[in-house]
């Protein structure tokens, strides 16, 4: 698995690491209300995800500045399967494409 078809594998045994996905939206501004991640296997008691949204520089094809003003940590105790997070309480409204 090499990141094709939305599959971005990484290992939970050592912890840490980052996964990024470029998201282009047809209309701006937009609200982020939920996140869905499929977990193939979690070897830890708790899976912790730190959520970031970065501005996107299309000329250099890289993420630039952080768009969130506060840290968002998501936690889940399941070992595998779909993890679904409701983000509506965070009131995330963005006005540019994100990475």
Order of alpha helices (4+ residues) and beta strands (2+ residues): beta-beta-beta-beta-beta-beta-beta-beta
